[in-house]
Amino acid sequence: MLKRLLVLAALITPVVAFGADKTKDEPVEHLTDEQIYEQLKKLALVFEVARDNFVEEADEKKMLEAAMNGMLQALDPHSSYLSADDFKEFNDKSLGEFGGLGIQITSDRGAVRVISPIDDTPAEKAGIKAGDYITHIDDEPVFDMTLNQATKKMKGRPGTKVKLTILSEGEEPRTITLKRAIIKVESVKYEEKKLAGMEEDEDADKIGYIRISDFGATTAKELTKALEKLEKKDVIGYVLDVRNNPGGYLTAAIDVSDAFLDAGEIVSTRGKRKTDIERNFAKPGDLANGKPVVVLINHGSASASEIVAGALQDNGRALVMGSQSFGKGSVQQQKPLGDGTAIHITIARYYTPSGRSIQNEGITPDIEVLQSKVEVLERRESLYSEASFKNALKNEEAEKKSKKDSDDDADELTDAEKDALDYQLQRAMDMVRAMSKLQARESFVPATAEELAAQDAAAAEGEAADSEKSDSEKSDKK
């Protein structure tokens, strides 16, 4: 009987709002079996009374699913109930394609907060940023919605529109309309880059740029291919960009870290019991061949991104630059219930190799570089020049070029121009270049005093021999 009532409790536990007064630090007061039994009877009674007395026709399925979701979300913001449709969409998303706006969200004290937009999606193109709050969806407040309900309202048939009210820090709320699309996540993008202003210099150092937008089932395979291609380009080092990367599979984060490591611990996960500890270690073989690595992070870098940044940072393999990361240090797992539905539940916390928990703290960069705009202090043309004189002769070719440049400015920025405006990226590339030069200097082994003395003696003997030879040749001529 108790087992049956426990199942019923899973169905009808009411939704608990986030930000409750009870803190996580307070000890849990466990109920006895008798107390649980009494509470379960009360829950069953609440369900029956609500269904029979609600002013309109009650939707039992909706009530039960909301109750299950409420129970799980009372645990933490990342646990939830997945209906059959939700579970299917979750699996489709992990395979790299799904429908919607391309935005990763979480619940924050009853509101919907943006973890990060996904690259090249309607959300990212509309200017939605990590840390923004969504207050309304199609003019409906989100504060009474569960996270799954908010997600469902933003999804829909590609081509249809949805209206969001966005609240950014320090700004007035704004309403934007986005068109839904099929979101195809290209997990890894890569190319060789040069510092701004050096793109045309053939002898300029080439830096491998790898952008990971999320950690999916194919990320590790895509990264291996990227490293193989870039190594053939003779790059001097790498910028690994995981800014606004909301995370993904734990296994993908481990494999990505392993690609840059030759040995050492990558991450440990620790569950409910003290004995529930699992450690993951790197296998021999650094696919970047020991070249300098800079990891770029920001406030939108979460979960798996933080695992990679923490692993490379603690092992001394990479320098982490950017801004403080999101701080999601928990691991979720899907537990299928056998009927197409599942539970998405937090099962463990993860720790970096040095034993740091990232939960609510995030990764602190070795060098903080906040995204900035560069202000040009020097004029391109001097105020005092031939052109500044009254009645100076015009340069007809210059006028033609000025008109062409004006027409070109109307076009969109090129990739190189976008890179030049990315202050964090430019500083990361500067750092890779500096680390590469330092690495080259460290590989130089200076000669000992004895070796230098031997070199000097050999040089002196060679000079004496040349002198004797020269004198001999002069004598022969005479």
KOLGU-590627 format. One record per residue (C-alpha): z, x negated, y negated; residue in one letter. Coordinates in nm, 3 decimals. Example, Ala and Ser with C-alpha at 12.3 -4.5 7.8 and 13.67 -1.06 7.14 Angstrom:
        c3        c1        c2   vexvex
     0.780    -1.230     0.450        A
     0.714    -1.367     0.106        S
END
This chain:
        c3        c1        c2   vexvex
     0.000     0.000     0.000        M
     0.094    -0.281    -0.239        L
    -0.237    -0.455    -0.171        K
    -0.429    -0.137    -0.259        R
    -0.232    -0.096    -0.580        L
    -0.296    -0.461    -0.671        L
    -0.667    -0.392    -0.647        V
    -0.621    -0.084    -0.866        L
    -0.431    -0.294    -1.118        A
    -0.729    -0.525    -1.139        A
    -0.935    -0.224    -1.236        L
    -0.719    -0.057    -1.495        I
    -0.522    -0.324    -1.678        T
    -0.574    -0.240    -2.048        P
    -0.744    -0.472    -2.294        V
    -0.503    -0.711    -2.466        V
    -0.595    -0.828    -2.815        A
    -0.626    -1.196    -2.889        F
    -0.365    -1.360    -3.103        G
    -0.072    -1.179    -2.941        A
     0.277    -1.278    -3.057        D
     0.369    -1.436    -2.724        K
     0.276    -1.801    -2.728        T
     0.147    -2.010    -2.438        K
     0.455    -2.233    -2.458        D
     0.696    -1.954    -2.365        E
     0.785    -1.942    -1.994        P
     0.621    -1.669    -1.785        V
     0.864    -1.403    -1.665        E
     0.746    -1.315    -1.315        H
     0.806    -0.964    -1.185        L
     0.956    -0.884    -0.846        T
     0.745    -0.698    -0.589        D
     0.939    -0.381    -0.670        E
     0.874    -0.418    -1.044        Q
     0.504    -0.483    -0.980        I
     0.489    -0.171    -0.765        Y
     0.641     0.041    -1.042        E
     0.400    -0.100    -1.303        Q
     0.102    -0.038    -1.076        L
     0.204     0.323    -1.034        K
     0.224     0.355    -1.411        K
    -0.122     0.199    -1.452        L
    -0.268     0.439    -1.199        A
    -0.104     0.725    -1.387        L
    -0.249     0.603    -1.720        V
    -0.596     0.600    -1.569        F
    -0.565     0.952    -1.429        E
    -0.413     1.100    -1.746        V
    -0.673     0.932    -1.971        A
    -0.963     1.049    -1.755        R
    -0.839     1.407    -1.735        D
    -0.732     1.453    -2.096        N
    -0.983     1.258    -2.305        F
    -1.158     1.488    -2.552        V
    -1.505     1.403    -2.414        E
    -1.646     1.343    -2.066        E
    -1.488     1.017    -1.949        A
    -1.710     0.741    -1.807        D
    -1.499     0.611    -1.518        E
    -1.720     0.307    -1.458        K
    -1.703     0.204    -1.822        K
    -1.325     0.250    -1.823        M
    -1.274     0.042    -1.511        L
    -1.507    -0.241    -1.616        E
    -1.341    -0.257    -1.958        A
    -1.001    -0.271    -1.787        A
    -1.106    -0.555    -1.558        M
    -1.256    -0.746    -1.850        N
    -0.945    -0.687    -2.058        G
    -0.720    -0.824    -1.787        M
    -0.918    -1.147    -1.764        L
    -0.960    -1.193    -2.139        Q
    -0.584    -1.158    -2.176        A
    -0.564    -1.494    -1.994        L
    -0.788    -1.695    -2.227        D
    -1.107    -1.651    -2.435        P
    -1.331    -1.792    -2.161        H
    -1.235    -1.571    -1.866        S
    -1.419    -1.243    -1.820        S
    -1.550    -0.986    -1.572        Y
    -1.922    -1.004    -1.499        L
    -2.098    -0.684    -1.405        S
    -2.399    -0.710    -1.174        A
    -2.631    -0.733    -1.476        D
    -2.406    -0.988    -1.648        D
    -2.387    -1.203    -1.335        F
    -2.766    -1.199    -1.294        K
    -2.817    -1.292    -1.660        E
    -2.566    -1.575    -1.626        F
    -2.758    -1.720    -1.331        N
    -3.092    -1.677    -1.510        D
    -2.951    -1.859    -1.812        K
    -2.827    -2.152    -1.606        S
    -3.178    -2.192    -1.468        L
    -3.308    -2.245    -1.821        G
    -3.458    -1.913    -1.931        E
    -3.306    -1.592    -2.066        F
    -3.359    -1.326    -2.331        G
    -3.174    -1.291    -2.661        G
    -3.110    -1.479    -2.985        L
    -3.015    -1.822    -2.849        G
    -2.655    -1.833    -2.962        I
    -2.339    -1.946    -2.781        Q
    -2.029    -1.747    -2.883        I
    -1.661    -1.726    -2.804        T
    -1.375    -1.493    -2.897        S
    -1.136    -1.604    -3.168        D
    -0.839    -1.375    -3.242        R
    -1.049    -1.068    -3.180        G
    -1.350    -1.189    -3.377        A
    -1.675    -1.339    -3.249        V
    -1.712    -1.704    -3.340        R
    -2.025    -1.916    -3.300        V
    -1.984    -2.224    -3.082        I
    -2.339    -2.331    -3.160        S
    -2.696    -2.206    -3.185        P
    -2.942    -2.339    -2.928        I
    -3.229    -2.557    -3.052        D
    -3.556    -2.386    -3.151        D
    -3.425    -2.030    -3.110        T
    -3.410    -1.732    -3.352        P
    -3.041    -1.804    -3.424        A
    -3.102    -2.171    -3.507        E
    -3.407    -2.094    -3.721        K
    -3.208    -1.831    -3.914        A
    -2.956    -2.095    -4.021        G
    -2.661    -1.981    -3.809        I
    -2.421    -2.272    -3.773        K
    -2.133    -2.376    -3.548        A
    -1.808    -2.222    -3.677        G
    -1.971    -1.916    -3.832        D
    -1.818    -1.576    -3.758        Y
    -2.017    -1.267    -3.661        I
    -1.840    -0.966    -3.811        T
    -2.095    -0.688    -3.748        H
    -2.381    -0.628    -3.506        I
    -2.624    -0.360    -3.627        D
    -2.360    -0.260    -3.884        D
    -2.100    -0.201    -3.611        E
    -1.776    -0.406    -3.642        P
    -1.717    -0.647    -3.354        V
    -1.337    -0.638    -3.371        F
    -1.314    -0.356    -3.119        D
    -1.565    -0.517    -2.880        M
    -1.506    -0.745    -2.585        T
    -1.703    -1.069    -2.575        L
    -1.936    -0.927    -2.309        N
    -1.998    -0.615    -2.517        Q
    -2.088    -0.825    -2.821        A
    -2.318    -1.038    -2.609        T
    -2.492    -0.732    -2.465        K
    -2.551    -0.584    -2.811        K
    -2.725    -0.903    -2.923        M
    -2.948    -0.910    -2.615        K
    -3.249    -0.687    -2.573        G
    -3.621    -0.666    -2.517        R
    -3.811    -0.961    -2.671        P
    -3.970    -0.864    -3.003        G
    -3.703    -0.611    -3.094        T
    -3.474    -0.676    -3.390        K
    -3.100    -0.697    -3.435        V
    -2.900    -0.717    -3.757        K
    -2.602    -0.955    -3.781        L
    -2.344    -0.995    -4.056        T
    -2.244    -1.363    -4.074        I
    -1.938    -1.510    -4.241        L
    -1.952    -1.885    -4.313        S
    -1.660    -2.088    -4.444        E
    -1.645    -2.082    -4.822        G
    -1.936    -1.839    -4.857        E
    -1.984    -1.467    -4.909        E
    -2.078    -1.260    -4.599        P
    -2.454    -1.234    -4.550        R
    -2.662    -0.997    -4.340        T
    -2.966    -1.129    -4.155        I
    -3.217    -0.964    -3.924        T
    -3.333    -1.161    -3.621        L
    -3.610    -1.090    -3.374        K
    -3.512    -1.125    -3.010        R
    -3.713    -1.368    -2.796        A
    -3.732    -1.519    -2.449        I
    -3.507    -1.821    -2.477        I
    -3.644    -2.115    -2.281        K
    -3.394    -2.396    -2.291        V
    -3.555    -2.740    -2.281        E
    -3.241    -2.929    -2.195        S
    -3.356    -3.284    -2.277        V
    -3.591    -3.405    -2.549        K
    -3.661    -3.772    -2.610        Y
    -3.873    -4.007    -2.818        E
    -3.874    -4.355    -2.964        E
    -3.773    -4.365    -3.331        K
    -3.764    -4.616    -3.613        K
    -3.539    -4.622    -3.915        L
    -3.656    -4.425    -4.219        A
    -3.913    -4.622    -4.417        G
    -4.001    -4.849    -4.123        M
    -4.218    -4.606    -3.926        E
    -4.541    -4.791    -4.013        E
    -4.401    -5.136    -3.937        D
    -4.528    -5.233    -3.591        E
    -4.262    -5.503    -3.556        D
    -3.972    -5.273    -3.647        A
    -3.706    -5.215    -3.382        D
    -3.762    -4.909    -3.162        K
    -3.460    -4.695    -3.078        I
    -3.448    -4.448    -2.791        G
    -3.347    -4.101    -2.915        Y
    -3.227    -3.853    -2.652        I
    -3.131    -3.499    -2.750        R
    -2.941    -3.288    -2.493        I
    -2.916    -2.925    -2.608        S
    -2.714    -2.797    -2.311        D
    -2.604    -2.903    -1.962        F
    -2.800    -2.706    -1.705        G
    -2.910    -2.743    -1.346        A
    -3.200    -2.979    -1.432        T
    -3.042    -3.183    -1.714        T
    -2.957    -3.493    -1.507        A
    -3.308    -3.508    -1.361        K
    -3.465    -3.470    -1.707        E
    -3.238    -3.745    -1.848        L
    -3.335    -3.988    -1.570        T
    -3.702    -3.933    -1.653        K
    -3.633    -3.983    -2.025        A
    -3.452    -4.313    -1.968        L
    -3.729    -4.441    -1.739        E
    -3.994    -4.363    -2.002        K
    -3.797    -4.511    -2.293        L
    -3.709    -4.831    -2.104        E
    -4.082    -4.897    -2.067        K
    -4.110    -4.874    -2.448        K
    -3.872    -5.173    -2.487        D
    -3.622    -4.985    -2.702        V
    -3.326    -5.188    -2.828        I
    -3.069    -4.913    -2.764        G
    -3.003    -4.540    -2.758        Y
    -2.877    -4.252    -2.970        V
    -2.748    -3.976    -2.741        L
    -2.740    -3.662    -2.956        D
    -2.514    -3.380    -2.830        V
    -2.449    -3.217    -3.167        R
    -2.426    -2.837    -3.140        N
    -2.436    -2.864    -2.762        N
    -2.200    -2.592    -2.631        P
    -2.172    -2.739    -2.281        G
    -2.270    -2.607    -1.940        G
    -2.225    -2.732    -1.585        Y
    -1.945    -2.981    -1.519        L
    -2.162    -3.152    -1.255        T
    -2.437    -3.205    -1.512        A
    -2.190    -3.371    -1.752        A
    -2.073    -3.602    -1.474        I
    -2.430    -3.700    -1.382        D
    -2.527    -3.762    -1.746        V
    -2.223    -3.987    -1.796        S
    -2.299    -4.168    -1.471        D
    -2.651    -4.250    -1.594        A
    -2.502    -4.482    -1.860        F
    -2.211    -4.619    -1.656        L
    -2.202    -4.884    -1.385        D
    -1.842    -4.817    -1.279        A
    -1.520    -4.644    -1.387        G
    -1.375    -4.294    -1.396        E
    -1.579    -4.025    -1.571        I
    -1.346    -3.725    -1.579        V
    -1.054    -3.572    -1.392        S
    -0.992    -3.199    -1.350        T
    -0.640    -3.068    -1.294        R
    -0.565    -2.720    -1.174        G
    -0.262    -2.494    -1.156        K
    -0.063    -2.707    -0.914        R
     0.026    -3.072    -0.971        K
    -0.160    -3.166    -0.654        T
    -0.483    -2.999    -0.775        D
    -0.637    -3.316    -0.916        I
    -0.997    -3.419    -0.867        E
    -1.133    -3.743    -1.007        R
    -1.498    -3.831    -1.053        N
    -1.622    -4.190    -1.069        F
    -1.946    -4.353    -1.173        A
    -2.178    -4.503    -0.913        K
    -2.332    -4.850    -0.960        P
    -2.646    -4.854    -1.170        G
    -2.671    -4.825    -1.551        D
    -3.010    -4.668    -1.623        L
    -2.991    -4.793    -1.985        A
    -2.949    -5.150    -1.860        N
    -2.644    -5.221    -2.073        G
    -2.819    -5.158    -2.405        K
    -2.612    -5.025    -2.697        P
    -2.543    -4.651    -2.699        V
    -2.423    -4.431    -2.986        V
    -2.316    -4.074    -2.904        V
    -2.357    -3.824    -3.190        L
    -2.112    -3.529    -3.191        I
    -2.008    -3.258    -3.435        N
    -1.797    -2.940    -3.450        H
    -2.048    -2.762    -3.225        G
    -2.018    -3.018    -2.943        S
    -1.807    -2.850    -2.674        A
    -1.702    -2.868    -2.311        S
    -1.954    -3.076    -2.113        A
    -2.059    -3.255    -2.434        S
    -1.700    -3.365    -2.484        E
    -1.677    -3.485    -2.125        I
    -1.976    -3.716    -2.179        V
    -1.855    -3.841    -2.518        A
    -1.502    -3.900    -2.385        G
    -1.622    -4.077    -2.070        A
    -1.851    -4.320    -2.254        L
    -1.592    -4.373    -2.529        Q
    -1.298    -4.446    -2.297        D
    -1.506    -4.678    -2.078        N
    -1.614    -4.877    -2.383        G
    -1.977    -4.801    -2.302        R
    -2.069    -4.619    -2.623        A
    -1.962    -4.578    -2.982        L
    -1.900    -4.214    -3.080        V
    -2.011    -4.112    -3.430        M
    -2.018    -3.785    -3.625        G
    -1.739    -3.533    -3.677        S
    -1.454    -3.393    -3.465        Q
    -1.580    -3.196    -3.165        S
    -1.500    -2.834    -3.073        F
    -1.203    -2.890    -2.837        G
    -1.283    -2.688    -2.524        K
    -1.108    -2.874    -2.244        G
    -1.114    -2.611    -1.971        S
    -1.331    -2.555    -1.664        V
    -1.467    -2.215    -1.563        Q
    -1.600    -2.101    -1.227        Q
    -1.776    -1.788    -1.105        Q
    -1.598    -1.605    -0.823        K
    -1.839    -1.349    -0.667        P
    -1.672    -1.025    -0.557        L
    -1.927    -0.947    -0.286        G
    -2.102    -0.652    -0.453        D
    -2.317    -0.841    -0.706        G
    -2.036    -0.863    -0.960        T
    -1.817    -1.167    -1.026        A
    -1.522    -1.307    -1.217        I
    -1.579    -1.587    -1.467        H
    -1.238    -1.752    -1.475        I
    -1.074    -2.069    -1.603        T
    -0.961    -2.273    -1.300        I
    -0.868    -2.613    -1.445        A
    -0.835    -2.841    -1.746        R
    -1.031    -3.161    -1.774        Y
    -0.910    -3.502    -1.891        Y
    -1.096    -3.809    -2.012        T
    -1.055    -4.142    -1.822        P
    -0.765    -4.247    -2.047        S
    -0.581    -3.923    -1.960        G
    -0.654    -3.737    -2.284        R
    -0.673    -3.359    -2.275        S
    -0.940    -3.232    -2.514        I
    -0.811    -2.873    -2.519        Q
    -0.772    -2.755    -2.881        N
    -0.805    -3.116    -3.002        E
    -1.160    -3.231    -2.934        G
    -1.305    -3.582    -2.933        I
    -1.228    -3.794    -3.238        T
    -1.530    -4.009    -3.328        P
    -1.485    -4.386    -3.349        D
    -1.665    -4.369    -3.683        I
    -1.655    -4.043    -3.877        E
    -1.990    -3.967    -4.037        V
    -2.009    -3.623    -4.195        L
    -2.352    -3.473    -4.243        Q
    -2.451    -3.551    -4.603        S
    -2.742    -3.555    -4.841        K
    -2.854    -3.887    -4.982        V
    -2.879    -3.892    -5.361        E
    -3.150    -4.117    -5.501        V
    -3.007    -4.317    -5.793        L
    -3.318    -4.521    -5.879        E
    -3.632    -4.369    -6.025        R
    -3.951    -4.429    -5.830        R
    -4.131    -4.506    -6.161        E
    -3.978    -4.695    -6.451        S
    -3.929    -4.523    -6.785        L
    -4.078    -4.831    -6.948        Y
    -4.424    -4.928    -6.823        S
    -4.786    -4.930    -6.934        E
    -4.804    -4.559    -6.855        A
    -4.526    -4.490    -7.108        S
    -4.734    -4.610    -7.405        F
    -4.901    -4.356    -7.628        K
    -5.278    -4.321    -7.567        N
    -5.259    -4.546    -7.256        A
    -5.575    -4.531    -7.043        L
    -5.550    -4.302    -6.742        K
    -5.595    -4.415    -6.383        N
    -5.847    -4.171    -6.237        E
    -5.771    -4.269    -5.875        E
    -5.400    -4.217    -5.934        A
    -5.465    -3.868    -6.072        E
    -5.665    -3.776    -5.760        K
    -5.386    -3.913    -5.538        K
    -5.121    -3.722    -5.737        S
    -5.308    -3.395    -5.682        K
    -5.341    -3.467    -5.308        K
    -4.969    -3.552    -5.281        D
    -4.887    -3.228    -5.459        S
    -5.095    -3.032    -5.209        D
    -4.931    -3.217    -4.919        D
    -4.582    -3.137    -5.051        D
    -4.659    -2.769    -5.000        A
    -4.680    -2.830    -4.626        D
    -4.378    -2.840    -4.397        E
    -4.185    -3.164    -4.357        L
    -4.308    -3.404    -4.091        T
    -4.079    -3.512    -3.807        D
    -4.030    -3.850    -3.977        A
    -3.929    -3.679    -4.303        E
    -3.684    -3.455    -4.116        K
    -3.534    -3.763    -3.949        D
    -3.496    -3.931    -4.288        A
    -3.296    -3.631    -4.414        L
    -3.066    -3.637    -4.108        D
    -2.793    -3.859    -4.249        Y
    -2.589    -3.875    -3.927        Q
    -2.895    -3.973    -3.722        L
    -2.993    -4.249    -3.964        Q
    -2.642    -4.394    -3.957        R
    -2.638    -4.378    -3.576        A
    -2.970    -4.564    -3.560        M
    -2.834    -4.822    -3.805        D
    -2.538    -4.872    -3.574        M
    -2.756    -4.912    -3.262        V
    -2.960    -5.177    -3.444        R
    -2.645    -5.362    -3.553        A
    -2.494    -5.344    -3.204        M
    -2.818    -5.476    -3.054        S
    -2.817    -5.778    -3.285        K
    -2.448    -5.841    -3.216        L
    -2.516    -5.816    -2.843        Q
    -2.794    -6.073    -2.876        A
    -2.561    -6.309    -3.060        R
    -2.288    -6.267    -2.800        E
    -2.536    -6.361    -2.526        S
    -2.601    -6.692    -2.704        F
    -2.396    -6.971    -2.539        V
    -2.340    -7.265    -2.776        P
    -2.378    -7.616    -2.635        A
    -2.067    -7.826    -2.576        T
    -1.996    -8.145    -2.769        A
    -2.095    -8.356    -2.464        E
    -2.425    -8.169    -2.430        E
    -2.502    -8.213    -2.800        L
    -2.420    -8.586    -2.777        A
    -2.655    -8.618    -2.480        A
    -2.929    -8.436    -2.675        Q
    -2.879    -8.670    -2.973        D
    -2.893    -8.978    -2.746        A
    -3.212    -8.854    -2.581        A
    -3.365    -8.789    -2.921        A
    -3.270    -9.141    -3.036        A
    -3.422    -9.297    -2.724        E
    -3.738    -9.093    -2.775        G
    -3.761    -9.204    -3.138        E
    -3.713    -9.573    -3.036        A
    -3.982    -9.542    -2.772        A
    -4.222    -9.389    -3.025        D
    -4.148    -9.672    -3.267        S
    -4.221    -9.941    -3.003        E
    -4.541    -9.763    -2.908        K
    -4.651    -9.749    -3.271        S
    -4.581   -10.124    -3.319        D
    -4.775   -10.202    -3.001        S
    -5.076   -10.002    -3.120        E
    -5.076   -10.182    -3.457        K
    -5.066   -10.523    -3.275        S
    -5.365   -10.429    -3.057        D
    -5.568   -10.336    -3.365        K
    -5.503   -10.678    -3.518        K
END
